[in-house]
Amino acid sequence: MSVTIKEVARRAGVSIATVPRVLNHNGSVTDSTRRKVVQAARALNYTPHAVARSLITSKTFTVGVLLPGLYGEFFSELLRGIDEAVQHRRYHMLVSSSHDTLPDLEAVLQAMSGRIDGLILMSPIIEAATLQANLPKGVPIVLLNGHPGDHPFASLNIDNYGGATAMMRHLLNHGHERIAIIKGVEGNYDAEERLRGYRATLAQAGLEPLEFDGDFREASGYEAAKRILETMPRPTALFALNDAMAIGAMRALREANIRIPDGMAVAGFDDIPVARYIHPALSSVHIYIHEMGVQAVGLLLSALDSSGGQQPARRLLPTRLVIRESCGGHP
């Protein structure tokens, strides 16, 4: 027969209510009490039953994660950070994508309703009324990389503007005056902030922008680079607003026998793991993607622990330049 919580409490010499507080990391207990409970649980090989935990605590011990898509290294690295953090707190995650349309968002929220204790959401569609209408009252929400508008949710954003201006200054300092940009998805807050940094830096230098459409996928970077090569006089540098488009652009440049960085410098944004392994290695604006996932879980579980007693936290994650061979310069 399986070991019960009563047996763990009896062996540790504590009340039955103390055992779940220790094992679920909820509530304050002394270090000595925590050690007794942990030692007793290990000695008895006790494993909490998920259904029993839910019945006792009225929690599902599941975090919902809703992203605009699941394809690409950015999302896999973000999910890795979230997964590590929820496992550390003995939670699980339920993952889905919304595909950026309101009906899809509502459908996924309704499917998650009652099955999650809180939600981590990255979506260009952030309407408080929609979120609150499709989730049980009091479910905490953490928004990732969304417009910082007037909403009652915790949020975690990247310093996209600062990262873009830093990369642009680096390119300008290395003599580039015709710098083309491959933009991201229209309406995407990350893309808007990065584009704003590009435009502001050029305006300060008295230079004209050279903008080309993209959608954050490799194929759009490839097609945009072919259009850039038709522009005369030809730009000497290309800044793609994510690494996937930069990698697609590099393929187009190689096919046209344009040497990187001698014929055209290339820079990206995100610094996904593969950026350092392609040839030439890609210069990029580093985002702490894994850390974003970890911090998002921390914000969400903090909101759960406080039971709505705290103001929603708003955080801005820094970025840093990672200069490699693709732009031909040095930090």
GUPABA-137329 format. One record per residue (C-alpha): residue in three letters; x, y, z. Coordinates in steps of 0.5 Angstrom, whole numbers. Each point is the difference from the previous one (the first is absolute). Example, Ala and Ser with C-alpha at 12.3 -4.5 7.8 and 13.67 -1.06 7.14 Angstrom:
REM GUPABA-137329
<pt><residu>ALA</residu><u>25</u><v>-9</v><w>16</w></pt>
<pt><residu>SER</residu><u>2</u><v>7</v><w>-2</w></pt>
//
This chain:
REM GUPABA-137329
<pt><residu>MET</residu><u>0</u><v>0</v><w>0</w></pt>
<pt><residu>SER</residu><u>2</u><v>7</v><w>-1</w></pt>
<pt><residu>VAL</residu><u>3</u><v>4</v><w>5</w></pt>
<pt><residu>THR</residu><u>-5</u><v>6</v><w>3</w></pt>
<pt><residu>ILE</residu><u>1</u><v>7</v><w>2</w></pt>
<pt><residu>LYS</residu><u>-2</u><v>-2</v><w>7</w></pt>
<pt><residu>GLU</residu><u>6</u><v>-5</v><w>1</w></pt>
<pt><residu>VAL</residu><u>5</u><v>5</v><w>-3</w></pt>
<pt><residu>ALA</residu><u>-3</u><v>5</v><w>6</w></pt>
<pt><residu>ARG</residu><u>0</u><v>-6</v><w>5</w></pt>
<pt><residu>ARG</residu><u>8</u><v>-1</v><w>-2</w></pt>
<pt><residu>ALA</residu><u>2</u><v>7</v><w>0</w></pt>
<pt><residu>GLY</residu><u>-4</u><v>2</v><w>7</w></pt>
<pt><residu>VAL</residu><u>-4</u><v>5</v><w>-4</w></pt>
<pt><residu>SER</residu><u>-7</u><v>2</v><w>-1</w></pt>
<pt><residu>ILE</residu><u>-4</u><v>-3</v><w>-7</w></pt>
<pt><residu>ALA</residu><u>0</u><v>7</v><w>-2</w></pt>
<pt><residu>THR</residu><u>7</u><v>2</v><w>0</w></pt>
<pt><residu>VAL</residu><u>2</u><v>-6</v><w>-5</w></pt>
<pt><residu>PRO</residu><u>-3</u><v>3</v><w>-6</w></pt>
<pt><residu>ARG</residu><u>2</u><v>7</v><w>2</w></pt>
<pt><residu>VAL</residu><u>8</u><v>-2</v><w>0</w></pt>
<pt><residu>LEU</residu><u>-1</u><v>-5</v><w>-6</w></pt>
<pt><residu>ASN</residu><u>-4</u><v>6</v><w>-4</w></pt>
<pt><residu>HIS</residu><u>5</u><v>5</v><w>2</w></pt>
<pt><residu>ASN</residu><u>-7</u><v>4</v><w>3</w></pt>
<pt><residu>GLY</residu><u>0</u><v>4</v><w>6</w></pt>
<pt><residu>SER</residu><u>6</u><v>1</v><w>5</w></pt>
<pt><residu>VAL</residu><u>3</u><v>-6</v><w>5</w></pt>
<pt><residu>THR</residu><u>6</u><v>0</v><w>4</w></pt>
<pt><residu>ASP</residu><u>7</u><v>-3</v><w>-4</w></pt>
<pt><residu>SER</residu><u>0</u><v>-6</v><w>5</w></pt>
<pt><residu>THR</residu><u>-8</u><v>-2</v><w>-1</w></pt>
<pt><residu>ARG</residu><u>2</u><v>1</v><w>-8</w></pt>
<pt><residu>ARG</residu><u>6</u><v>-5</v><w>1</w></pt>
<pt><residu>LYS</residu><u>-5</u><v>-5</v><w>5</w></pt>
<pt><residu>VAL</residu><u>-5</u><v>0</v><w>-6</w></pt>
<pt><residu>VAL</residu><u>5</u><v>-1</v><w>-6</w></pt>
<pt><residu>GLN</residu><u>4</u><v>-6</v><w>4</w></pt>
<pt><residu>ALA</residu><u>-7</u><v>-3</v><w>2</w></pt>
<pt><residu>ALA</residu><u>-3</u><v>0</v><w>-7</w></pt>
<pt><residu>ARG</residu><u>7</u><v>-3</v><w>-3</w></pt>
<pt><residu>ALA</residu><u>0</u><v>-5</v><w>5</w></pt>
<pt><residu>LEU</residu><u>-7</u><v>-2</v><w>-1</w></pt>
<pt><residu>ASN</residu><u>1</u><v>1</v><w>-8</w></pt>
<pt><residu>TYR</residu><u>-6</u><v>4</v><w>0</w></pt>
<pt><residu>THR</residu><u>-3</u><v>3</v><w>-6</w></pt>
<pt><residu>PRO</residu><u>-6</u><v>5</v><w>0</w></pt>
<pt><residu>HIS</residu><u>-5</u><v>-2</v><w>-4</w></pt>
<pt><residu>ALA</residu><u>-2</u><v>6</v><w>-5</w></pt>
<pt><residu>VAL</residu><u>-8</u><v>-1</v><w>0</w></pt>
<pt><residu>ALA</residu><u>1</u><v>0</v><w>8</w></pt>
<pt><residu>ARG</residu><u>4</u><v>6</v><w>0</w></pt>
<pt><residu>SER</residu><u>-5</u><v>3</v><w>-4</w></pt>
<pt><residu>LEU</residu><u>-6</u><v>-2</v><w>4</w></pt>
<pt><residu>ILE</residu><u>4</u><v>3</v><w>6</w></pt>
<pt><residu>THR</residu><u>2</u><v>6</v><w>-2</w></pt>
<pt><residu>SER</residu><u>-5</u><v>2</v><w>-6</w></pt>
<pt><residu>LYS</residu><u>6</u><v>1</v><w>-5</w></pt>
<pt><residu>THR</residu><u>1</u><v>-4</v><w>-6</w></pt>
<pt><residu>PHE</residu><u>8</u><v>1</v><w>1</w></pt>
<pt><residu>THR</residu><u>0</u><v>2</v><w>-8</w></pt>
<pt><residu>VAL</residu><u>2</u><v>6</v><w>-3</w></pt>
<pt><residu>GLY</residu><u>-3</u><v>2</v><w>-7</w></pt>
<pt><residu>VAL</residu><u>5</u><v>3</v><w>-5</w></pt>
<pt><residu>LEU</residu><u>-3</u><v>3</v><w>-6</w></pt>
<pt><residu>LEU</residu><u>5</u><v>2</v><w>-6</w></pt>
<pt><residu>PRO</residu><u>-1</u><v>3</v><w>-7</w></pt>
<pt><residu>GLY</residu><u>3</u><v>-6</v><w>-3</w></pt>
<pt><residu>LEU</residu><u>5</u><v>-6</v><w>2</w></pt>
<pt><residu>TYR</residu><u>4</u><v>0</v><w>-5</w></pt>
<pt><residu>GLY</residu><u>8</u><v>2</v><w>0</w></pt>
<pt><residu>GLU</residu><u>5</u><v>1</v><w>5</w></pt>
<pt><residu>PHE</residu><u>-2</u><v>6</v><w>4</w></pt>
<pt><residu>PHE</residu><u>-7</u><v>-4</v><w>2</w></pt>
<pt><residu>SER</residu><u>4</u><v>-6</v><w>2</w></pt>
<pt><residu>GLU</residu><u>5</u><v>3</v><w>4</w></pt>
<pt><residu>LEU</residu><u>-6</u><v>4</v><w>3</w></pt>
<pt><residu>LEU</residu><u>-3</u><v>-6</v><w>2</w></pt>
<pt><residu>ARG</residu><u>6</u><v>-3</v><w>2</w></pt>
<pt><residu>GLY</residu><u>1</u><v>5</v><w>6</w></pt>
<pt><residu>ILE</residu><u>-8</u><v>0</v><w>1</w></pt>
<pt><residu>ASP</residu><u>0</u><v>-8</v><w>1</w></pt>
<pt><residu>GLU</residu><u>7</u><v>0</v><w>5</w></pt>
<pt><residu>ALA</residu><u>-4</u><v>5</v><w>4</w></pt>
<pt><residu>VAL</residu><u>-6</u><v>-3</v><w>1</w></pt>
<pt><residu>GLN</residu><u>3</u><v>-7</v><w>1</w></pt>
<pt><residu>HIS</residu><u>4</u><v>3</v><w>6</w></pt>
<pt><residu>ARG</residu><u>-6</u><v>2</v><w>3</w></pt>
<pt><residu>ARG</residu><u>-4</u><v>-6</v><w>-1</w></pt>
<pt><residu>TYR</residu><u>-5</u><v>2</v><w>-5</w></pt>
<pt><residu>HIS</residu><u>-1</u><v>-2</v><w>-8</w></pt>
<pt><residu>MET</residu><u>-1</u><v>4</v><w>-6</w></pt>
<pt><residu>LEU</residu><u>-6</u><v>0</v><w>-5</w></pt>
<pt><residu>VAL</residu><u>3</u><v>3</v><w>-7</w></pt>
<pt><residu>SER</residu><u>-4</u><v>3</v><w>-6</w></pt>
<pt><residu>SER</residu><u>0</u><v>5</v><w>-5</w></pt>
<pt><residu>SER</residu><u>-5</u><v>5</v><w>-2</w></pt>
<pt><residu>HIS</residu><u>2</u><v>2</v><w>-7</w></pt>
<pt><residu>ASP</residu><u>-1</u><v>7</v><w>1</w></pt>
<pt><residu>THR</residu><u>-8</u><v>0</v><w>-1</w></pt>
<pt><residu>LEU</residu><u>-5</u><v>2</v><w>5</w></pt>
<pt><residu>PRO</residu><u>-4</u><v>-6</v><w>-1</w></pt>
<pt><residu>ASP</residu><u>6</u><v>-5</v><w>1</w></pt>
<pt><residu>LEU</residu><u>2</u><v>4</v><w>6</w></pt>
<pt><residu>GLU</residu><u>-7</u><v>-1</v><w>3</w></pt>
<pt><residu>ALA</residu><u>-1</u><v>-7</v><w>-2</w></pt>
<pt><residu>VAL</residu><u>7</u><v>-2</v><w>3</w></pt>
<pt><residu>LEU</residu><u>-2</u><v>4</v><w>7</w></pt>
<pt><residu>GLN</residu><u>-6</u><v>-3</v><w>0</w></pt>
<pt><residu>ALA</residu><u>3</u><v>-7</v><w>-1</w></pt>
<pt><residu>MET</residu><u>5</u><v>2</v><w>6</w></pt>
<pt><residu>SER</residu><u>-5</u><v>3</v><w>5</w></pt>
<pt><residu>GLY</residu><u>-1</u><v>-5</v><w>6</w></pt>
<pt><residu>ARG</residu><u>7</u><v>-3</v><w>-2</w></pt>
<pt><residu>ILE</residu><u>5</u><v>5</v><w>2</w></pt>
<pt><residu>ASP</residu><u>2</u><v>4</v><w>6</w></pt>
<pt><residu>GLY</residu><u>3</u><v>6</v><w>-4</w></pt>
<pt><residu>LEU</residu><u>1</u><v>2</v><w>-7</w></pt>
<pt><residu>ILE</residu><u>7</u><v>2</v><w>-3</w></pt>
<pt><residu>LEU</residu><u>-2</u><v>3</v><w>-7</w></pt>
<pt><residu>MET</residu><u>3</u><v>3</v><w>-6</w></pt>
<pt><residu>SER</residu><u>-4</u><v>3</v><w>-5</w></pt>
<pt><residu>PRO</residu><u>-2</u><v>6</v><w>-4</w></pt>
<pt><residu>ILE</residu><u>-7</u><v>0</v><w>2</w></pt>
<pt><residu>ILE</residu><u>0</u><v>2</v><w>7</w></pt>
<pt><residu>GLU</residu><u>-7</u><v>2</v><w>3</w></pt>
<pt><residu>ALA</residu><u>-1</u><v>0</v><w>7</w></pt>
<pt><residu>ALA</residu><u>-8</u><v>-1</v><w>-1</w></pt>
<pt><residu>THR</residu><u>2</u><v>-6</v><w>-5</w></pt>
<pt><residu>LEU</residu><u>4</u><v>-3</v><w>5</w></pt>
<pt><residu>GLN</residu><u>-4</u><v>1</v><w>6</w></pt>
<pt><residu>ALA</residu><u>-6</u><v>-3</v><w>-3</w></pt>
<pt><residu>ASN</residu><u>3</u><v>-6</v><w>-2</w></pt>
<pt><residu>LEU</residu><u>4</u><v>-2</v><w>6</w></pt>
<pt><residu>PRO</residu><u>-3</u><v>-1</v><w>7</w></pt>
<pt><residu>LYS</residu><u>0</u><v>6</v><w>4</w></pt>
<pt><residu>GLY</residu><u>7</u><v>1</v><w>4</w></pt>
<pt><residu>VAL</residu><u>4</u><v>-4</v><w>-5</w></pt>
<pt><residu>PRO</residu><u>7</u><v>4</v><w>0</w></pt>
<pt><residu>ILE</residu><u>3</u><v>2</v><w>-7</w></pt>
<pt><residu>VAL</residu><u>7</u><v>1</v><w>-2</w></pt>
<pt><residu>LEU</residu><u>1</u><v>4</v><w>-6</w></pt>
<pt><residu>LEU</residu><u>6</u><v>-1</v><w>-5</w></pt>
<pt><residu>ASN</residu><u>2</u><v>5</v><w>-5</w></pt>
<pt><residu>GLY</residu><u>-6</u><v>4</v><w>0</w></pt>
<pt><residu>HIS</residu><u>-2</u><v>7</v><w>-1</w></pt>
<pt><residu>PRO</residu><u>0</u><v>3</v><w>7</w></pt>
<pt><residu>GLY</residu><u>-7</u><v>3</v><w>0</w></pt>
<pt><residu>ASP</residu><u>-5</u><v>1</v><w>6</w></pt>
<pt><residu>HIS</residu><u>-1</u><v>-7</v><w>2</w></pt>
<pt><residu>PRO</residu><u>0</u><v>-4</v><w>7</w></pt>
<pt><residu>PHE</residu><u>5</u><v>-5</v><w>-2</w></pt>
<pt><residu>ALA</residu><u>7</u><v>-1</v><w>2</w></pt>
<pt><residu>SER</residu><u>5</u><v>1</v><w>-6</w></pt>
<pt><residu>LEU</residu><u>7</u><v>-2</v><w>-2</w></pt>
<pt><residu>ASN</residu><u>3</u><v>4</v><w>-6</w></pt>
<pt><residu>ILE</residu><u>6</u><v>0</v><w>-4</w></pt>
<pt><residu>ASP</residu><u>4</u><v>6</v><w>-1</w></pt>
<pt><residu>ASN</residu><u>-1</u><v>0</v><w>-7</w></pt>
<pt><residu>TYR</residu><u>1</u><v>7</v><w>-2</w></pt>
<pt><residu>GLY</residu><u>7</u><v>0</v><w>4</w></pt>
<pt><residu>GLY</residu><u>2</u><v>-6</v><w>-3</w></pt>
<pt><residu>ALA</residu><u>-1</u><v>3</v><w>-7</w></pt>
<pt><residu>THR</residu><u>3</u><v>7</v><w>1</w></pt>
<pt><residu>ALA</residu><u>6</u><v>-4</v><w>3</w></pt>
<pt><residu>MET</residu><u>1</u><v>-4</v><w>-6</w></pt>
<pt><residu>MET</residu><u>-1</u><v>6</v><w>-5</w></pt>
<pt><residu>ARG</residu><u>5</u><v>4</v><w>3</w></pt>
<pt><residu>HIS</residu><u>5</u><v>-6</v><w>0</w></pt>
<pt><residu>LEU</residu><u>-1</u><v>0</v><w>-8</w></pt>
<pt><residu>LEU</residu><u>0</u><v>8</v><w>-1</w></pt>
<pt><residu>ASN</residu><u>7</u><v>0</v><w>4</w></pt>
<pt><residu>HIS</residu><u>3</u><v>-5</v><w>-5</w></pt>
<pt><residu>GLY</residu><u>-2</u><v>5</v><w>-5</w></pt>
<pt><residu>HIS</residu><u>-7</u><v>-3</v><w>-3</w></pt>
<pt><residu>GLU</residu><u>-4</u><v>5</v><w>-2</w></pt>
<pt><residu>ARG</residu><u>-5</u><v>-4</v><w>-5</w></pt>
<pt><residu>ILE</residu><u>-3</u><v>-5</v><w>5</w></pt>
<pt><residu>ALA</residu><u>-6</u><v>-4</v><w>-2</w></pt>
<pt><residu>ILE</residu><u>-5</u><v>-3</v><w>5</w></pt>
<pt><residu>ILE</residu><u>-4</u><v>-6</v><w>-1</w></pt>
<pt><residu>LYS</residu><u>-6</u><v>2</v><w>4</w></pt>
<pt><residu>GLY</residu><u>-5</u><v>-5</v><w>4</w></pt>
<pt><residu>VAL</residu><u>-7</u><v>-2</v><w>1</w></pt>
<pt><residu>GLU</residu><u>-5</u><v>6</v><w>-1</w></pt>
<pt><residu>GLY</residu><u>-3</u><v>2</v><w>7</w></pt>
<pt><residu>ASN</residu><u>5</u><v>-4</v><w>4</w></pt>
<pt><residu>TYR</residu><u>3</u><v>4</v><w>6</w></pt>
<pt><residu>ASP</residu><u>7</u><v>-3</v><w>0</w></pt>
<pt><residu>ALA</residu><u>0</u><v>2</v><w>-8</w></pt>
<pt><residu>GLU</residu><u>-2</u><v>7</v><w>1</w></pt>
<pt><residu>GLU</residu><u>5</u><v>1</v><w>6</w></pt>
<pt><residu>ARG</residu><u>6</u><v>-2</v><w>-4</w></pt>
<pt><residu>LEU</residu><u>-3</u><v>4</v><w>-6</w></pt>
<pt><residu>ARG</residu><u>0</u><v>6</v><w>4</w></pt>
<pt><residu>GLY</residu><u>7</u><v>-1</v><w>2</w></pt>
<pt><residu>TYR</residu><u>2</u><v>-1</v><w>-7</w></pt>
<pt><residu>ARG</residu><u>-3</u><v>7</v><w>-2</w></pt>
<pt><residu>ALA</residu><u>2</u><v>4</v><w>6</w></pt>
<pt><residu>THR</residu><u>7</u><v>-2</v><w>-1</w></pt>
<pt><residu>LEU</residu><u>0</u><v>2</v><w>-7</w></pt>
<pt><residu>ALA</residu><u>-4</u><v>6</v><w>1</w></pt>
<pt><residu>GLN</residu><u>5</u><v>2</v><w>5</w></pt>
<pt><residu>ALA</residu><u>6</u><v>-1</v><w>-5</w></pt>
<pt><residu>GLY</residu><u>-4</u><v>4</v><w>-6</w></pt>
<pt><residu>LEU</residu><u>-1</u><v>-7</v><w>-4</w></pt>
<pt><residu>GLU</residu><u>-6</u><v>-2</v><w>-4</w></pt>
<pt><residu>PRO</residu><u>-3</u><v>-7</v><w>2</w></pt>
<pt><residu>LEU</residu><u>0</u><v>-6</v><w>-5</w></pt>
<pt><residu>GLU</residu><u>-6</u><v>-4</v><w>2</w></pt>
<pt><residu>PHE</residu><u>-2</u><v>-7</v><w>-2</w></pt>
<pt><residu>ASP</residu><u>-6</u><v>-5</v><w>2</w></pt>
<pt><residu>GLY</residu><u>1</u><v>-6</v><w>4</w></pt>
<pt><residu>ASP</residu><u>-4</u><v>-5</v><w>4</w></pt>
<pt><residu>PHE</residu><u>6</u><v>-3</v><w>5</w></pt>
<pt><residu>ARG</residu><u>1</u><v>-6</v><w>-4</w></pt>
<pt><residu>GLU</residu><u>6</u><v>-2</v><w>-4</w></pt>
<pt><residu>ALA</residu><u>-4</u><v>0</v><w>-7</w></pt>
<pt><residu>SER</residu><u>-2</u><v>7</v><w>1</w></pt>
<pt><residu>GLY</residu><u>7</u><v>2</v><w>2</w></pt>
<pt><residu>TYR</residu><u>3</u><v>-3</v><w>-7</w></pt>
<pt><residu>GLU</residu><u>-5</u><v>3</v><w>-4</w></pt>
<pt><residu>ALA</residu><u>1</u><v>7</v><w>3</w></pt>
<pt><residu>ALA</residu><u>8</u><v>-1</v><w>-1</w></pt>
<pt><residu>LYS</residu><u>-2</u><v>-1</v><w>-7</w></pt>
<pt><residu>ARG</residu><u>-4</u><v>7</v><w>-1</w></pt>
<pt><residu>ILE</residu><u>6</u><v>3</v><w>4</w></pt>
<pt><residu>LEU</residu><u>5</u><v>-2</v><w>-5</w></pt>
<pt><residu>GLU</residu><u>-4</u><v>3</v><w>-5</w></pt>
<pt><residu>THR</residu><u>0</u><v>7</v><w>3</w></pt>
<pt><residu>MET</residu><u>5</u><v>5</v><w>-3</w></pt>
<pt><residu>PRO</residu><u>5</u><v>2</v><w>3</w></pt>
<pt><residu>ARG</residu><u>0</u><v>-6</v><w>4</w></pt>
<pt><residu>PRO</residu><u>0</u><v>0</v><w>8</w></pt>
<pt><residu>THR</residu><u>6</u><v>-2</v><w>3</w></pt>
<pt><residu>ALA</residu><u>-3</u><v>-3</v><w>6</w></pt>
<pt><residu>LEU</residu><u>-6</u><v>-4</v><w>2</w></pt>
<pt><residu>PHE</residu><u>-4</u><v>0</v><w>6</w></pt>
<pt><residu>ALA</residu><u>-5</u><v>-5</v><w>1</w></pt>
<pt><residu>LEU</residu><u>-5</u><v>0</v><w>6</w></pt>
<pt><residu>ASN</residu><u>1</u><v>-7</v><w>2</w></pt>
<pt><residu>ASP</residu><u>5</u><v>-5</v><w>-1</w></pt>
<pt><residu>ALA</residu><u>-4</u><v>-5</v><w>-5</w></pt>
<pt><residu>MET</residu><u>-1</u><v>6</v><w>-5</w></pt>
<pt><residu>ALA</residu><u>8</u><v>1</v><w>0</w></pt>
<pt><residu>ILE</residu><u>1</u><v>-7</v><w>-1</w></pt>
<pt><residu>GLY</residu><u>-5</u><v>0</v><w>-6</w></pt>
<pt><residu>ALA</residu><u>4</u><v>6</v><w>-2</w></pt>
<pt><residu>MET</residu><u>7</u><v>-2</v><w>0</w></pt>
<pt><residu>ARG</residu><u>-3</u><v>-6</v><w>-4</w></pt>
<pt><residu>ALA</residu><u>-2</u><v>5</v><w>-6</w></pt>
<pt><residu>LEU</residu><u>7</u><v>4</v><w>1</w></pt>
<pt><residu>ARG</residu><u>4</u><v>-7</v><w>-1</w></pt>
<pt><residu>GLU</residu><u>-4</u><v>-2</v><w>-6</w></pt>
<pt><residu>ALA</residu><u>1</u><v>7</v><w>-3</w></pt>
<pt><residu>ASN</residu><u>8</u><v>-1</v><w>1</w></pt>
<pt><residu>ILE</residu><u>0</u><v>6</v><w>5</w></pt>
<pt><residu>ARG</residu><u>5</u><v>-1</v><w>5</w></pt>
<pt><residu>ILE</residu><u>-2</u><v>1</v><w>8</w></pt>
<pt><residu>PRO</residu><u>2</u><v>5</v><w>3</w></pt>
<pt><residu>ASP</residu><u>4</u><v>3</v><w>-6</w></pt>
<pt><residu>GLY</residu><u>-5</u><v>0</v><w>-5</w></pt>
<pt><residu>MET</residu><u>-6</u><v>2</v><w>5</w></pt>
<pt><residu>ALA</residu><u>0</u><v>-1</v><w>8</w></pt>
<pt><residu>VAL</residu><u>-5</u><v>-3</v><w>3</w></pt>
<pt><residu>ALA</residu><u>-3</u><v>0</v><w>7</w></pt>
<pt><residu>GLY</residu><u>-6</u><v>-3</v><w>4</w></pt>
<pt><residu>PHE</residu><u>-4</u><v>0</v><w>6</w></pt>
<pt><residu>ASP</residu><u>-1</u><v>-5</v><w>5</w></pt>
<pt><residu>ASP</residu><u>6</u><v>-4</v><w>0</w></pt>
<pt><residu>ILE</residu><u>-3</u><v>-7</v><w>0</w></pt>
<pt><residu>PRO</residu><u>5</u><v>-6</v><w>1</w></pt>
<pt><residu>VAL</residu><u>1</u><v>-1</v><w>-7</w></pt>
<pt><residu>ALA</residu><u>3</u><v>7</v><w>-2</w></pt>
<pt><residu>ARG</residu><u>7</u><v>-2</v><w>3</w></pt>
<pt><residu>TYR</residu><u>0</u><v>-6</v><w>-4</w></pt>
<pt><residu>ILE</residu><u>-2</u><v>2</v><w>-7</w></pt>
<pt><residu>HIS</residu><u>6</u><v>3</v><w>-5</w></pt>
<pt><residu>PRO</residu><u>2</u><v>6</v><w>1</w></pt>
<pt><residu>ALA</residu><u>-3</u><v>0</v><w>7</w></pt>
<pt><residu>LEU</residu><u>-6</u><v>5</v><w>1</w></pt>
<pt><residu>SER</residu><u>1</u><v>6</v><w>3</w></pt>
<pt><residu>SER</residu><u>-6</u><v>1</v><w>4</w></pt>
<pt><residu>VAL</residu><u>-4</u><v>4</v><w>6</w></pt>
<pt><residu>HIS</residu><u>0</u><v>-5</v><w>6</w></pt>
<pt><residu>ILE</residu><u>-7</u><v>-1</v><w>3</w></pt>
<pt><residu>TYR</residu><u>0</u><v>-4</v><w>7</w></pt>
<pt><residu>ILE</residu><u>-5</u><v>-5</v><w>-3</w></pt>
<pt><residu>HIS</residu><u>1</u><v>-6</v><w>5</w></pt>
<pt><residu>GLU</residu><u>0</u><v>5</v><w>6</w></pt>
<pt><residu>MET</residu><u>-7</u><v>4</v><w>-3</w></pt>
<pt><residu>GLY</residu><u>-3</u><v>-7</v><w>1</w></pt>
<pt><residu>VAL</residu><u>3</u><v>-1</v><w>7</w></pt>
<pt><residu>GLN</residu><u>-2</u><v>7</v><w>2</w></pt>
<pt><residu>ALA</residu><u>-7</u><v>-1</v><w>-3</w></pt>
<pt><residu>VAL</residu><u>-2</u><v>-6</v><w>4</w></pt>
<pt><residu>GLY</residu><u>3</u><v>4</v><w>6</w></pt>
<pt><residu>LEU</residu><u>-5</u><v>6</v><w>-1</w></pt>
<pt><residu>LEU</residu><u>-5</u><v>-5</v><w>-1</w></pt>
<pt><residu>LEU</residu><u>1</u><v>-4</v><w>6</w></pt>
<pt><residu>SER</residu><u>1</u><v>6</v><w>5</w></pt>
<pt><residu>ALA</residu><u>-7</u><v>2</v><w>-3</w></pt>
<pt><residu>LEU</residu><u>-3</u><v>-6</v><w>2</w></pt>
<pt><residu>ASP</residu><u>4</u><v>0</v><w>7</w></pt>
<pt><residu>SER</residu><u>-3</u><v>7</v><w>2</w></pt>
<pt><residu>SER</residu><u>-7</u><v>-2</v><w>-2</w></pt>
<pt><residu>GLY</residu><u>-1</u><v>7</v><w>-4</w></pt>
<pt><residu>GLY</residu><u>3</u><v>4</v><w>6</w></pt>
<pt><residu>GLN</residu><u>6</u><v>3</v><w>-4</w></pt>
<pt><residu>GLN</residu><u>0</u><v>5</v><w>-6</w></pt>
<pt><residu>PRO</residu><u>2</u><v>-3</v><w>-6</w></pt>
<pt><residu>ALA</residu><u>7</u><v>0</v><w>-2</w></pt>
<pt><residu>ARG</residu><u>3</u><v>3</v><w>-6</w></pt>
<pt><residu>ARG</residu><u>7</u><v>-2</v><w>-2</w></pt>
<pt><residu>LEU</residu><u>4</u><v>2</v><w>-6</w></pt>
<pt><residu>LEU</residu><u>6</u><v>-5</v><w>-2</w></pt>
<pt><residu>PRO</residu><u>6</u><v>3</v><w>-2</w></pt>
<pt><residu>THR</residu><u>4</u><v>-2</v><w>-7</w></pt>
<pt><residu>ARG</residu><u>7</u><v>0</v><w>-2</w></pt>
<pt><residu>LEU</residu><u>4</u><v>0</v><w>-6</w></pt>
<pt><residu>VAL</residu><u>4</u><v>-6</v><w>-2</w></pt>
<pt><residu>ILE</residu><u>4</u><v>2</v><w>-6</w></pt>
<pt><residu>ARG</residu><u>3</u><v>-6</v><w>-4</w></pt>
<pt><residu>GLU</residu><u>3</u><v>-1</v><w>-8</w></pt>
<pt><residu>SER</residu><u>-7</u><v>2</v><w>-4</w></pt>
<pt><residu>CYS</residu><u>1</u><v>8</v><w>1</w></pt>
<pt><residu>GLY</residu><u>8</u><v>0</v><w>0</w></pt>
<pt><residu>GLY</residu><u>0</u><v>4</v><w>6</w></pt>
<pt><residu>HIS</residu><u>3</u><v>0</v><w>7</w></pt>
<pt><residu>PRO</residu><u>-4</u><v>1</v><w>6</w></pt>
//
